[in-house]
Amino acid sequence: MTLPSSRVLHFIRQATDLNAEQRQTAADEVTDWVSGCSPAVGGLLAGVLTVCAAQETDSGALEAQLNALLQLSEFLDSDIAAYLRGVDASSHPGGLGDYLHDLLND
């Protein structure tokens, strides 16, 4: 089973929204879809989240994005994951560095 294109497009729009709460919600919701993802769709979702996380300025949204990426890690291409090397975890509170370490050293 794969996700309907309308759901994938809704996720992409929400994940790239100007509002940080929308970006956080998108990342939170995508974790519910992992079991229904084909490798291609999982890779697309993981790629979008990675690029978003690499540019994220809101700590709550970033934490949700990184958590979602851990859930989608089986679909995450190492070339795409390399974008996460630019994330400065020290500028965000909490254990975001642990998330990054797990994603980059998987």
Secondary structure, DSSP 8 states (H G I E B T S, - for coil): ----HHHHHHHHHHHT-SSHHHHHHHHHHHGGGGGG--HHHHHHHHHHHHHHHHH---HHHHHHHHHHHHHTGGG--HHHHGGGGG--GGGSSSSHHHHHHHHHT-
